[in-house]
Amino acid sequence: MSKEQDQIFFRNFSLALGVIAVMMVIFFVVAQFAASDDEGEAKMRSAQVAKVTEPVGKVTAVGEEMEVAVEEMAAEEAPAGGEASGDPGEKVYGSICVNCHGIAAMASMIPQSGDAAAWEARIAKGIDALYDSAINGFTGDMGMMPGKGGNPSLSDDEVKAAVDFMVKQVQ
């Protein structure tokens, strides 16, 4: 009786393994069929990948070619209005301050650049108070601002120039 039960077990076990193997083959074939693209879709995907991964610049070793390449890059980077702004305040604002004062989602906590109503009370305290808050940091009811916008390598003059730039935006 024991030998007969063993034979039944091995037969059922072998049958179950066979069914699992057949199902795996079927799933593999279905997955291959579902994943296969037509040529147009594959070309479109290749074009998108090529666009995203294209180089952003070109490096040349030395000589006249490099001067031409630098001039071309400078021409591309200049704004449409003509020459690039030389305002140091705008540069500091664009690299540091905009990360908080340029995010509309934070307007309820942080005065946004260009929002005259939000800056009115702050400007009324005087430019020296604004300079002090920007250089040394500020803690208020709605939050805090780190000194120099969190970049201690900025000089006081650079921070003042950024404050002047932001004040000009609302006047």
C-alpha positions in Angstrom: 0.0 0.0 0.0 2.8 2.4 0.8 4.5 1.8 -2.6 1.2 2.5 -4.4 0.8 5.8 -2.5 4.3 6.8 -3.4 3.6 6.2 -7.1 0.5 8.3 -6.9 2.4 11.1 -5.2 5.2 11.1 -7.8 2.8 10.9 -10.6 0.7 13.9 -9.3 3.9 15.8 -8.4 5.3 15.2 -11.9 2.0 16.3 -13.4 2.0 19.5 -11.4 5.6 20.3 -12.4 4.7 19.7 -16.1 1.7 22.0 -15.8 3.9 24.8 -14.2 6.5 24.4 -17.0 3.9 24.6 -19.7 2.3 27.7 -18.1 5.8 29.3 -17.9 6.3 28.7 -21.6 2.9 30.2 -22.4 3.5 33.3 -20.3 6.9 33.8 -21.9 5.4 33.6 -25.4 2.6 36.0 -24.4 5.1 38.4 -22.9 7.2 38.4 -26.0 4.2 39.0 -28.1 3.0 41.9 -25.9 6.4 43.5 -25.7 7.1 43.4 -29.4 6.8 46.9 -31.0 6.1 47.8 -34.5 8.9 49.6 -36.3 7.4 53.0 -36.2 7.1 53.0 -32.4 10.7 51.7 -32.1 12.0 54.5 -34.3 10.1 57.1 -32.4 11.5 55.8 -29.1 15.0 55.8 -30.5 14.6 59.4 -31.7 13.4 60.4 -28.2 16.4 58.7 -26.5 18.8 60.3 -29.0 17.3 63.7 -28.3 17.5 63.3 -24.5 21.1 62.0 -24.6 22.5 64.3 -27.2 25.6 66.2 -26.0 25.1 69.7 -24.7 28.4 71.1 -25.8 31.6 70.5 -27.8 35.1 70.6 -26.5 38.0 71.5 -28.8 41.6 71.3 -27.9 43.2 74.6 -28.8 43.6 77.2 -31.4 41.3 79.2 -33.6 38.5 76.6 -33.5 38.2 77.0 -29.7 37.9 80.8 -30.0 35.1 80.3 -32.6 33.4 77.8 -30.4 33.5 80.0 -27.3 32.1 82.9 -29.3 29.3 80.7 -30.6 28.4 79.5 -27.1 28.4 83.1 -25.8 26.1 84.2 -28.6 23.7 81.3 -27.8 23.7 82.1 -24.1 23.0 85.8 -24.4 19.3 86.8 -23.9 17.3 87.7 -27.0 17.3 91.4 -25.9 21.0 91.8 -26.5 23.8 91.6 -24.0 23.6 89.5 -20.8 22.9 91.4 -17.6 26.0 92.3 -15.6 23.9 93.0 -12.5 25.6 91.0 -9.6 22.4 91.2 -7.7 20.5 89.4 -10.5 23.2 86.8 -10.6 23.0 86.1 -6.9 19.2 86.1 -7.0 19.2 83.7 -9.9 21.5 81.3 -8.2 20.4 81.4 -4.6 17.4 83.5 -3.7 15.1 82.2 -6.5 15.1 78.8 -4.8 12.8 80.2 -2.1 11.6 83.7 -3.3 10.7 82.4 -6.8 8.5 79.4 -5.9 4.9 80.3 -6.1 3.9 77.4 -3.9 5.8 79.0 -1.0 4.1 82.4 -1.4 2.1 82.0 1.8 5.3 81.7 3.8 7.9 83.6 1.9 7.6 86.9 0.1 7.9 86.2 -3.6 10.0 88.4 -5.9 7.7 90.9 -7.7 4.9 90.6 -5.1 4.6 94.3 -4.0 2.0 93.6 -1.3 4.2 91.0 0.4 7.2 93.3 0.4 5.5 96.6 1.3 5.8 96.1 5.1 9.3 94.8 4.8 10.4 97.7 2.7 8.8 100.2 5.1 11.2 99.0 7.8 14.0 100.4 5.7 16.7 99.0 3.4 19.2 98.6 6.3 16.7 96.2 8.0 16.4 94.2 4.8 20.1 94.0 4.4 20.5 92.9 8.1 17.9 90.1 7.6 19.4 88.9 4.4 23.0 88.9 5.7 22.4 87.6 9.3 19.2 85.6 8.7 15.7 86.1 9.9 13.3 84.1 12.1 9.6 85.2 12.0 6.2 83.8 12.7 6.0 81.9 9.4 9.5 80.5 9.3 13.1 81.4 8.9 15.6 82.5 6.4 19.3 81.5 6.8 21.9 84.1 6.7 23.1 84.9 3.2 20.4 82.5 1.8 22.3 79.6 3.2 25.5 80.3 1.3 28.1 81.7 3.7 30.6 82.2 0.9 28.7 85.2 -0.4 30.1 88.6 0.5 27.9 91.1 2.2 28.0 93.3 -0.9 26.7 90.4 -3.0 23.8 89.9 -0.6 23.0 93.6 -0.6 23.0 93.6 -4.4 20.5 90.7 -4.4 18.3 92.6 -1.9 18.5 95.7 -4.1 17.5 93.6 -7.2 14.5 92.1 -5.4 13.4 95.5 -4.1 13.6 96.9 -7.7 11.2 94.2 -8.8 8.4 95.6 -6.6 9.0 99.3 -7.1 
